[in-house]
Amino acid sequence: MKKFCLLFLLFTFTSLLKAQEDSTIFELDAVFIHENRLEIPFQKSSRNISVINRKALETTPARSLQEVLAFTPGVDVRQRGVGGVQADVGIRGGSFEQTLMLINGIKLSDPQTGHHMMNIPVPLSGIERVDILKGPASRIYGQNAYTGAINVITSLPEKIGLQAGIYGGDFGMRGGNVQLALPVGSYKQSLGMSHDASDGHWYNSDYKVTNVFYEGGLALGESQEIKAMVAFSDRTFGANGFYTSAFPDQWESIQTYLTSLSHTFDKDKLWINTRAYWRRNNDEFRLRRNEPSFFQNIHTTDVLALEVNGRYTSQLGTSGIGIEGRTEQIDSNNLGERDRTLFGVFAEHRVDFLTNGDFRAGIYSNYYSEYGWRHFPGAEAGYQLSDAFRLYGNVGVSFRIPTYTDLYYVGPTNIGNADLEPEKAINYEGGVKLRTGNWQAEAVYFNRHTNNLIEWARTDESQPWQPQNFNEVTFQGIETGFSYRLNRSTNTLSINEVSFSYNFIDANIIEREGKETRYALNALRHQVIAGIQASYREDWELTLKSRYIERMKLDPYFLIDARIDFNRMKTLGYFAECSNVTNADYIEAGTVQMPGRGFRAGVTFRMK
């Protein structure tokens, strides 16, 4: 299979050299960014936002959402293994604790640790699209949206349908998924299930991941709707090198439960959404896989929340208001039995000015039982210079409270710090967007000045890691990117899209004398992502993705991944993927050696 990957890549480049360019212009469908209150057209947003649509989710050479996100400019995905087992996701140099994950606007933050942030209980086949908001999002989503937010969006089906697939590949990889669309009259519902497993690419790296996701919605007349969501994820894996290299037999098993119920009223100029949700996470960790008595952590966290969000449109613009209440509890043999409560209020307003300009400002006021009241204002403005060019800028305050692991953990290689203070930062961003004909481009400068940055540190390798507050830390950088899209020709081999992005981050954090830091100085410094999509007639689709990653304290690496689809949208389809084509030697997180060149292939089935 290794030789197949090299032959596959050689065939790909040879074919592309012979491709004929199709210069037909097409317009993208209008995309609305759905926040918890305001709804803004993508092209009128005054933020740096990336959108991953359904086609990209299907054709990217990846087996999990984590792997798909790794091709997003400005997003740093540090995987421990593959297949979506566990990954830390940071934005603009932020740590995994500083990014907020959501499903349809529901927050997935875990009070135990941000390592559970990507325990997404939704099969990849059930995701409609993913919105990535870069920069401070506390004003929009509340605390912990420190450097950005990633919102996974699903949709309810209009028609009965079935999608399914199976695959297998190197390292004993195998898996399958089923996605059912089962609307009955005015009641729409979908059910998705997936299972992925592998024997592992090195010692003690086997895994099993199972996801089940159900969503239903009932229309109550023309202006009201009730939705319910139930989800479950089970992840069991060998964790060699995940948290320390001293114990290669680490093992972990995690079960995540999520349920929600919501009601939406939408009539004329008024929109109100009320929802309640519950998230439970069970986490069992062992330093020695087959000797739980040697060292074992068992944690159970529960998050219960109630939110009411609304917006009203008038001649003065669009106003949004929201209120939330949240309790976080943990029962742990290591961290103890603890709980805390949160209360938050949102308010914001958006107005147009001078025909082509818009301004938006708001504030989130938060009360935490441990830290009292905190306030997070923000504002953004944009001006449409022409149909093609848009200038924008924004400023905002972000905030993150320590997790229970930050505060109370006790282990042989990590010790918490109960005296930690919350993180706070002020953020600035300015950019320009270009959208004309086939072209889309964007250039952004950002600056994040942090007070009390929480960072794990130690004096030397013989000592355990312990979190500390670092004062006066500034992250700044630039993000640039473009894409050129073409209509697909039905008779020739043609290039449909070319994309390229470059991101640079600089951090002025200075390691204290005699101290070694763990996460902050491992942030991205240089990130280059390039992609090509091509097709032949109506049957064949080819996707090539490449990444150059250079972090502040790790060796740089270059990766190429490729995927070819045949009859992707037909009843019976086939695909083949080759990851790490150049067989690069690299590490993304911890001391986990990532896999070398690997091949996988599968079959898909659609019935609509």
Wavefront OBJ file of the C-alpha trace (Angstrom):
o trace
v 0.000 0.000 0.000
v 2.945 2.332 0.558
v 3.957 1.986 -3.088
v 0.353 2.604 -4.088
v 0.453 6.012 -2.394
v 3.510 7.094 -4.367
v 2.028 5.874 -7.649
v -1.248 7.582 -6.750
v 0.516 10.920 -6.231
v 2.555 10.571 -9.437
v -0.614 9.905 -11.428
v -2.274 12.907 -9.807
v 0.401 15.419 -10.773
v 0.716 13.990 -14.278
v -3.011 14.371 -14.774
v -3.051 17.929 -13.491
v -0.345 18.962 -15.935
v -2.649 17.862 -18.728
v -5.718 19.558 -17.289
v -7.611 22.164 -19.282
v -8.708 25.253 -17.368
v -12.375 26.147 -17.411
v -12.875 29.903 -17.005
v -16.608 29.917 -16.358
v -17.509 32.178 -13.427
v -19.940 31.033 -10.777
v -21.361 32.615 -7.629
v -21.272 30.996 -4.237
v -24.534 30.352 -2.439
v -25.334 32.945 0.205
v -24.041 31.795 3.594
v -25.397 33.182 6.870
v -23.297 32.991 10.025
v -25.689 31.777 12.725
v -24.653 33.113 16.099
v -26.786 32.636 19.179
v -28.572 35.948 18.598
v -27.709 37.834 15.424
v -27.643 36.248 11.968
v -25.239 37.912 9.524
v -24.483 37.199 5.849
v -20.947 35.871 5.498
v -19.935 38.597 3.060
v -21.066 41.309 5.526
v -19.250 39.954 8.548
v -16.584 42.167 10.124
v -14.692 39.201 11.527
v -12.200 36.681 10.178
v -14.394 33.592 9.657
v -13.745 30.315 7.850
v -16.620 28.112 6.677
v -16.202 24.409 5.900
v -19.122 23.300 3.746
v -20.550 19.832 3.202
v -18.583 19.162 0.023
v -15.293 19.973 1.763
v -16.224 17.669 4.642
v -16.796 14.848 2.169
v -13.802 15.331 -0.128
v -11.040 16.336 2.308
v -8.628 13.415 2.839
v -9.621 12.935 6.492
v -11.496 10.473 8.674
v -12.558 12.888 11.455
v -13.546 16.489 12.074
v -10.224 17.032 13.846
v -8.337 16.086 10.690
v -10.576 18.320 8.549
v -9.932 21.314 10.837
v -6.180 20.814 10.391
v -6.549 22.294 6.873
v -8.144 25.526 8.159
v -5.909 28.629 8.111
v -5.076 29.949 11.569
v -6.272 26.774 13.317
v -3.662 24.647 15.074
v -4.706 20.999 15.463
v -2.376 18.924 17.609
v -3.491 15.330 17.328
v -2.600 12.517 19.638
v -2.961 9.696 17.160
v -5.473 9.682 14.325
v -9.137 9.014 13.678
v -10.395 11.748 15.980
v -9.321 9.931 19.149
v -8.057 13.061 20.873
v -6.876 16.404 19.543
v -6.123 19.796 21.014
v -7.370 22.673 18.850
v -6.013 26.199 19.200
v -6.684 29.392 17.266
v -4.157 32.200 16.717
v -1.573 30.809 19.094
v -4.088 30.011 21.812
v -4.098 26.774 23.761
v -6.738 24.039 23.642
v -8.279 25.553 26.799
v -8.883 28.864 24.997
v -11.049 27.621 22.118
v -14.792 27.060 22.521
v -16.469 24.181 20.682
v -20.205 24.251 19.990
v -22.849 22.096 18.334
v -25.649 24.217 16.895
v -24.670 26.954 19.366
v -24.569 24.632 22.390
v -21.306 24.934 24.323
v -19.226 21.782 24.795
v -16.669 23.160 27.254
v -15.733 20.700 29.998
v -14.884 21.883 33.540
v -12.424 19.019 33.994
v -10.071 19.756 31.091
v -10.004 21.228 27.600
v -8.566 17.939 26.336
v -12.210 16.805 26.067
v -13.201 19.760 23.892
v -13.178 17.725 20.681
v -15.293 14.859 22.010
v -17.846 15.692 19.318
v -20.705 13.146 19.435
v -21.666 13.727 15.801
v -20.594 11.453 12.923
v -18.738 13.355 10.218
v -21.484 12.356 7.782
v -24.078 14.170 9.931
v -22.386 17.589 9.879
v -23.812 20.139 7.444
v -21.033 22.698 7.852
v -18.568 24.149 10.361
v -18.127 27.869 11.137
v -14.767 28.913 12.617
v -14.763 32.373 14.206
v -11.211 33.560 14.877
v -10.473 36.116 17.536
v -12.310 37.015 20.757
v -15.816 35.563 20.966
v -16.650 36.116 24.651
v -19.062 38.929 23.723
v -20.946 36.463 21.514
v -20.653 33.108 23.300
v -19.430 33.943 26.801
v -16.333 32.939 28.732
v -13.817 30.423 27.341
v -14.330 31.657 23.751
v -10.958 33.245 24.408
v -9.206 33.042 21.040
v -12.137 31.877 18.939
v -15.070 29.508 18.574
v -15.880 26.542 16.342
v -19.565 25.881 15.722
v -20.559 22.487 14.289
v -23.871 22.846 12.463
v -26.314 20.074 11.617
v -29.565 20.324 9.672
v -32.912 18.588 9.635
v -33.898 16.790 6.408
v -36.778 17.676 4.145
v -36.859 14.288 2.382
v -36.384 10.643 3.306
v -32.861 9.472 2.574
v -30.049 7.130 3.502
v -26.285 7.521 3.375
v -23.847 4.816 4.437
v -20.235 3.868 3.989
v -17.485 1.488 5.022
v -13.699 1.744 4.743
v -10.474 -0.005 5.660
v -6.785 0.722 5.461
v -3.312 0.555 6.919
v -2.668 0.129 10.662
v -5.759 -2.049 10.871
v -8.015 0.952 10.262
v -11.663 0.113 9.652
v -14.972 1.789 10.110
v -18.408 2.598 8.849
v -21.277 5.047 9.171
v -25.026 5.280 8.562
v -26.995 8.517 8.228
v -30.800 8.271 8.077
v -33.196 11.084 7.132
v -36.699 10.225 8.333
v -39.131 13.168 8.128
v -42.757 12.336 8.916
v -45.141 15.112 7.968
v -44.211 18.246 9.887
v -41.804 16.296 12.098
v -38.272 16.209 10.733
v -35.687 13.851 12.160
v -32.282 12.364 11.444
v -30.209 9.607 13.001
v -26.496 9.136 12.477
v -24.122 6.435 13.692
v -20.430 5.836 13.087
v -17.693 3.524 14.302
v -13.958 3.847 13.700
v -11.192 1.600 14.961
v -7.527 0.832 14.435
v -4.874 -1.540 15.760
v -2.596 1.481 16.065
v 0.388 2.860 14.168
v 2.831 2.226 17.019
v 2.897 0.536 20.409
v -0.268 1.034 22.504
v -2.019 3.336 20.028
v -5.094 1.250 19.198
v -8.485 2.933 19.425
v -12.233 2.527 19.074
v -14.539 5.525 18.549
v -18.336 5.246 18.342
v -20.760 8.157 17.804
v -24.563 8.213 17.839
v -26.497 11.403 17.065
v -30.255 11.964 16.875
v -32.009 15.247 16.109
v -35.693 15.958 15.658
v -37.779 19.038 15.019
v -41.523 19.711 14.996
v -43.040 22.817 13.393
v -45.857 24.361 15.457
v -47.485 26.465 12.803
v -45.565 28.977 10.728
v -43.763 30.790 13.522
v -42.788 28.205 16.134
v -40.627 25.089 16.248
v -39.472 22.623 18.889
v -36.165 20.754 18.489
v -34.601 17.941 20.476
v -31.123 16.482 20.293
v -29.633 13.336 21.865
v -26.008 12.319 21.314
v -23.470 9.825 22.635
v -19.775 9.265 22.019
v -17.514 6.481 23.272
v -13.718 6.707 22.889
v -11.381 4.027 24.198
v -7.708 4.149 23.281
v -4.143 3.347 24.126
v -2.525 6.637 25.124
v 1.187 6.058 24.583
v 2.887 9.462 24.882
v -0.357 11.414 25.303
v 0.523 13.111 28.603
v 4.015 11.871 29.441
v 6.677 9.691 27.844
v 7.492 8.081 31.208
v 4.512 5.698 31.001
v 4.038 4.195 27.496
v 1.149 1.986 28.699
v -1.259 4.856 29.426
v -4.892 4.098 28.599
v -8.098 6.109 28.587
v -11.814 5.548 28.090
v -14.249 8.460 27.683
v -18.033 8.527 27.305
v -19.799 11.770 26.426
v -23.564 12.312 26.621
v -25.410 15.365 25.297
v -29.117 16.176 25.276
v -30.942 19.399 24.499
v -34.449 20.726 24.049
v -35.227 24.060 22.403
v -38.156 26.212 21.329
v -37.955 28.911 18.653
v -40.406 31.701 17.943
v -39.807 33.550 14.664
v -42.370 36.026 13.412
v -42.015 39.302 11.546
v -39.150 41.201 13.194
v -38.924 39.168 16.413
v -36.930 35.973 16.976
v -36.649 34.205 20.371
v -34.913 30.926 21.146
v -35.123 29.134 24.495
v -33.120 25.993 25.177
v -31.939 23.740 27.949
v -29.125 21.232 27.687
v -27.186 18.674 29.734
v -23.724 17.326 29.034
v -22.036 14.511 30.954
v -18.484 13.295 30.480
v -17.110 10.120 32.069
v -13.332 9.807 31.947
v -11.280 6.838 33.168
v -7.504 7.187 32.890
v -4.763 4.698 33.811
v -1.019 5.159 33.812
v -0.663 1.400 33.284
v -3.300 -0.025 30.997
v -3.622 -3.405 32.693
v -2.867 -2.230 36.243
v -5.582 0.209 37.302
v -4.476 -0.064 40.940
v -1.074 1.493 40.073
v -2.593 4.910 39.223
v -6.147 5.524 38.089
v -8.270 8.657 37.696
v -12.047 8.436 37.391
v -13.857 11.707 36.665
v -17.537 12.431 36.026
v -18.532 15.952 35.026
v -22.042 17.311 34.553
v -22.994 20.607 32.933
v -26.593 21.846 33.078
v -27.599 25.064 31.329
v -30.605 27.158 30.376
v -30.405 29.931 27.761
v -32.810 32.472 26.295
v -31.645 34.467 23.264
v -33.524 36.903 21.062
v -33.243 39.589 18.407
v -35.464 42.351 17.138
v -35.121 44.262 13.865
v -36.314 47.858 13.602
v -35.524 51.024 11.669
v -32.678 51.602 14.146
v -30.988 48.314 13.290
v -30.923 44.837 14.834
v -30.762 44.346 18.592
v -29.819 41.124 20.345
v -30.212 40.143 23.967
v -29.614 36.941 25.862
v -29.421 35.409 29.310
v -27.877 32.150 30.500
v -27.557 30.125 33.683
v -25.113 27.239 34.024
v -23.924 24.813 36.696
v -20.734 22.738 36.451
v -20.132 19.760 38.729
v -17.396 17.156 39.024
v -17.062 13.944 41.020
v -13.464 12.731 40.851
v -11.200 10.490 42.897
v -8.364 12.950 42.097
v -9.988 16.386 41.809
v -12.629 15.872 44.486
v -16.335 16.725 44.494
v -16.766 20.321 43.358
v -19.339 22.575 41.750
v -19.646 26.148 40.493
v -22.357 28.269 38.954
v -22.445 30.851 36.187
v -24.904 33.566 35.284
v -24.502 35.698 32.165
v -26.296 38.478 30.289
v -25.690 39.451 26.638
v -26.663 42.645 24.837
v -25.635 43.906 21.394
v -26.809 46.091 18.523
v -25.965 46.299 14.815
v -26.664 49.324 12.632
v -25.902 50.360 9.045
v -24.419 53.782 8.257
v -23.354 55.780 5.183
v -25.038 53.290 2.851
v -22.067 50.887 2.730
v -20.970 50.823 6.371
v -22.065 48.803 9.394
v -21.245 48.959 13.095
v -21.897 46.432 15.836
v -21.211 46.685 19.567
v -22.156 44.707 22.622
v -21.211 43.395 26.030
v -21.353 40.147 27.954
v -21.583 40.450 31.741
v -20.752 37.307 33.635
v -21.075 36.241 37.262
v -19.102 33.230 38.448
v -19.534 31.850 41.953
v -15.737 31.724 42.352
v -14.743 35.060 40.778
v -17.719 37.411 40.975
v -18.779 39.748 38.151
v -16.682 40.248 35.009
v -17.590 42.281 31.894
v -16.505 41.694 28.294
v -17.330 44.466 25.817
v -16.553 44.421 22.112
v -17.249 46.239 18.866
v -16.707 45.758 15.157
v -17.118 47.911 12.070
v -16.973 47.298 8.346
v -17.166 49.327 5.178
v -17.871 48.055 1.671
v -15.486 50.050 -0.535
v -16.986 48.405 -3.631
v -18.775 45.231 -4.598
v -15.417 43.469 -4.408
v -13.585 45.082 -1.457
v -14.526 45.243 2.218
v -12.516 46.796 5.049
v -13.193 45.803 8.644
v -11.858 46.036 12.181
v -12.865 44.906 15.639
v -11.861 45.006 19.279
v -12.931 42.787 22.145
v -12.152 41.488 25.616
v -11.896 37.747 26.253
v -11.844 35.679 29.429
v -11.150 32.109 30.575
v -11.456 30.545 34.008
v -9.138 27.698 35.081
v -10.361 24.124 34.719
v -10.495 21.770 37.680
v -7.374 20.062 36.325
v -5.564 23.430 36.300
v -6.572 23.975 39.915
v -6.541 20.657 41.729
v -4.904 17.814 39.775
v -2.348 15.636 41.588
v -0.233 13.143 39.665
v 3.354 11.990 39.183
v 3.968 14.351 36.235
v 1.345 17.103 36.729
v 0.240 19.094 39.802
v -2.506 21.729 39.867
v -2.360 25.219 41.368
v -5.349 26.296 43.465
v -4.135 29.926 43.490
v -4.585 30.504 39.752
v -6.393 33.615 38.547
v -8.579 33.696 35.381
v -7.029 34.690 32.066
v -8.058 37.963 30.433
v -7.055 39.547 27.127
v -7.847 42.535 24.945
v -7.869 41.786 21.232
v -7.543 43.951 18.112
v -8.062 42.924 14.506
v -8.083 44.673 11.145
v -8.455 43.224 7.692
v -9.523 43.475 4.087
v -11.659 41.034 2.083
v -11.771 40.626 -1.680
v -14.525 38.797 -3.481
v -14.905 39.200 -7.224
v -15.814 36.690 -9.889
v -13.777 33.565 -9.291
v -11.541 35.117 -6.630
v -11.760 35.270 -2.857
v -8.929 36.675 -0.753
v -8.399 38.050 2.746
v -5.569 39.617 4.726
v -5.759 40.170 8.497
v -3.587 41.550 11.283
v -4.399 40.644 14.897
v -3.008 41.511 18.315
v -3.935 39.831 21.609
v -2.556 41.267 24.854
v -3.053 38.864 27.744
v -3.020 39.353 31.487
v -2.524 36.339 33.747
v -1.943 33.808 30.973
v -2.287 30.319 32.449
v 0.660 28.200 31.357
v 2.086 24.918 32.649
v 5.740 25.194 33.662
v 8.486 23.265 35.451
v 12.086 23.799 36.563
v 13.514 20.692 34.839
v 12.544 17.273 33.523
v 12.748 15.707 36.959
v 9.981 17.984 38.285
v 6.220 17.782 37.582
v 4.426 20.385 35.453
v 2.391 22.991 37.345
v 0.254 25.847 35.929
v 1.196 29.442 36.707
v -0.045 32.900 35.741
v 2.272 34.748 33.352
v 1.775 38.532 33.155
v 1.814 40.803 30.107
v 1.964 38.376 27.175
v 1.270 39.543 23.609
v 0.430 37.379 20.606
v 0.279 39.085 17.231
v 0.270 37.888 13.670
v -0.939 38.066 10.111
v -3.277 35.774 8.202
v -3.464 35.783 4.431
v -5.222 33.524 1.998
v -6.913 33.246 -1.361
v -8.956 30.780 -3.370
v -9.762 30.652 -7.065
v -12.835 28.671 -8.048
v -14.056 27.499 -11.427
v -17.079 25.693 -12.748
v -16.539 22.044 -13.454
v -16.396 20.978 -17.057
v -18.275 17.787 -17.839
v -16.059 16.645 -20.698
v -12.482 17.344 -19.660
v -10.096 16.995 -16.790
v -10.161 20.436 -15.169
v -8.952 22.239 -12.085
v -11.971 23.445 -10.103
v -10.323 25.218 -7.177
v -6.890 26.351 -6.056
v -6.360 27.672 -2.525
v -3.388 28.979 -0.587
v -2.906 30.555 2.833
v -0.020 31.769 4.956
v -0.201 32.589 8.663
v 2.462 33.995 10.960
v 2.296 34.331 14.760
v 4.732 36.002 17.103
v 4.600 35.740 20.903
v 6.652 37.768 23.336
v 6.229 35.421 26.305
v 9.575 35.077 28.021
v 10.258 31.925 29.965
v 11.081 32.785 33.530
v 14.613 32.006 34.578
v 14.832 28.347 35.454
v 11.338 27.637 34.061
v 10.318 25.582 31.024
v 6.846 26.226 29.544
v 4.650 23.553 28.009
v 2.002 24.986 25.656
v 2.310 28.728 24.939
v 5.651 28.551 23.161
v 4.544 25.529 21.136
v 2.070 27.700 19.239
v 2.218 28.024 15.478
v 4.832 30.391 14.100
v 4.504 29.667 10.373
v 1.604 27.832 8.740
v 1.239 27.325 4.988
v -1.746 25.442 3.561
v -2.328 24.760 -0.129
v -4.996 22.771 -1.911
v -6.107 21.733 -5.380
v -9.432 20.252 -6.403
v -9.882 18.753 -9.859
v -12.450 16.642 -11.671
v -12.862 14.525 -14.762
v -16.279 14.453 -16.417
v -19.015 13.961 -13.809
v -17.593 10.882 -12.133
v -14.080 11.593 -10.844
v -13.014 14.118 -8.207
v -9.502 14.651 -6.924
v -8.420 16.592 -3.823
v -4.819 17.376 -2.905
v -3.948 19.080 0.396
v -0.539 20.119 1.677
v 0.626 21.757 4.910
v 3.856 23.240 6.162
v 3.816 23.631 9.956
v 6.485 25.318 12.062
v 5.825 25.718 15.759
v 7.838 27.836 18.147
v 9.617 24.964 19.894
v 9.157 21.942 17.623
v 10.785 20.836 14.402
v 8.884 21.938 11.265
v 7.267 19.394 8.990
v 5.591 19.220 5.585
v 2.624 16.956 4.805
v 0.764 16.019 1.633
v -2.585 14.197 1.651
v -4.616 13.087 -1.353
v -8.074 11.699 -2.032
v -9.862 10.525 -5.152
v -13.641 9.997 -5.369
v -15.597 8.122 -8.017
v -19.384 8.601 -8.269
v -19.415 10.502 -4.942
v -22.959 11.813 -5.439
v -24.297 8.645 -7.077
v -26.024 5.676 -5.458
v -22.801 3.706 -5.179
v -19.512 5.547 -4.844
v -15.892 4.725 -4.129
v -12.978 6.619 -2.629
v -9.291 6.158 -1.903
v -7.103 8.306 0.364
v -3.402 8.531 0.974
v -2.198 10.477 4.022
v 1.330 11.717 4.696
v 2.344 10.846 1.153
v 5.976 11.873 1.705
v 6.224 9.686 4.842
v 7.245 12.660 7.010
v 8.465 12.094 10.558
v 6.610 14.485 12.888
v 5.000 15.110 16.291
v 1.992 17.363 16.925
v 1.336 16.953 20.647
v 2.945 15.385 23.676
v 5.493 12.773 22.649
v 3.168 10.962 20.249
v 4.930 9.894 17.068
v 2.409 10.488 14.283
v 1.816 7.840 11.577
v 3.899 7.614 8.446
v 2.444 7.094 4.995
v -0.947 5.383 5.104
v -3.612 4.292 2.654
v -7.334 3.685 3.072
v -10.234 3.074 0.722
v -13.956 2.631 0.988
v -17.419 2.439 -0.524
v -20.323 4.869 -0.054
v -24.046 4.391 -0.627
v -26.752 7.029 -1.113
v -30.486 6.701 -1.501
v -32.651 9.825 -1.791
l 1 2 3 4 5 6 7 8 9 10 11 12 13 14 15 16 17 18 19 20 21 22 23 24 25 26 27 28 29 30 31 32 33 34 35 36 37 38 39 40 41 42 43 44 45 46 47 48 49 50 51 52 53 54 55 56 57 58 59 60 61 62 63 64 65 66 67 68 69 70 71 72 73 74 75 76 77 78 79 80 81 82 83 84 85 86 87 88 89 90 91 92 93 94 95 96 97 98 99 100 101 102 103 104 105 106 107 108 109 110 111 112 113 114 115 116 117 118 119 120 121 122 123 124 125 126 127 128 129 130 131 132 133 134 135 136 137 138 139 140 141 142 143 144 145 146 147 148 149 150 151 152 153 154 155 156 157 158 159 160 161 162 163 164 165 166 167 168 169 170 171 172 173 174 175 176 177 178 179 180 181 182 183 184 185 186 187 188 189 190 191 192 193 194 195 196 197 198 199 200 201 202 203 204 205 206 207 208 209 210 211 212 213 214 215 216 217 218 219 220 221 222 223 224 225 226 227 228 229 230 231 232 233 234 235 236 237 238 239 240 241 242 243 244 245 246 247 248 249 250 251 252 253 254 255 256 257 258 259 260 261 262 263 264 265 266 267 268 269 270 271 272 273 274 275 276 277 278 279 280 281 282 283 284 285 286 287 288 289 290 291 292 293 294 295 296 297 298 299 300 301 302 303 304 305 306 307 308 309 310 311 312 313 314 315 316 317 318 319 320 321 322 323 324 325 326 327 328 329 330 331 332 333 334 335 336 337 338 339 340 341 342 343 344 345 346 347 348 349 350 351 352 353 354 355 356 357 358 359 360 361 362 363 364 365 366 367 368 369 370 371 372 373 374 375 376 377 378 379 380 381 382 383 384 385 386 387 388 389 390 391 392 393 394 395 396 397 398 399 400 401 402 403 404 405 406 407 408 409 410 411 412 413 414 415 416 417 418 419 420 421 422 423 424 425 426 427 428 429 430 431 432 433 434 435 436 437 438 439 440 441 442 443 444 445 446 447 448 449 450 451 452 453 454 455 456 457 458 459 460 461 462 463 464 465 466 467 468 469 470 471 472 473 474 475 476 477 478 479 480 481 482 483 484 485 486 487 488 489 490 491 492 493 494 495 496 497 498 499 500 501 502 503 504 505 506 507 508 509 510 511 512 513 514 515 516 517 518 519 520 521 522 523 524 525 526 527 528 529 530 531 532 533 534 535 536 537 538 539 540 541 542 543 544 545 546 547 548 549 550 551 552 553 554 555 556 557 558 559 560 561 562 563 564 565 566 567 568 569 570 571 572 573 574 575 576 577 578 579 580 581 582 583 584 585 586 587 588 589 590 591 592 593 594 595 596 597 598 599 600 601 602 603 604 605 606 607 608
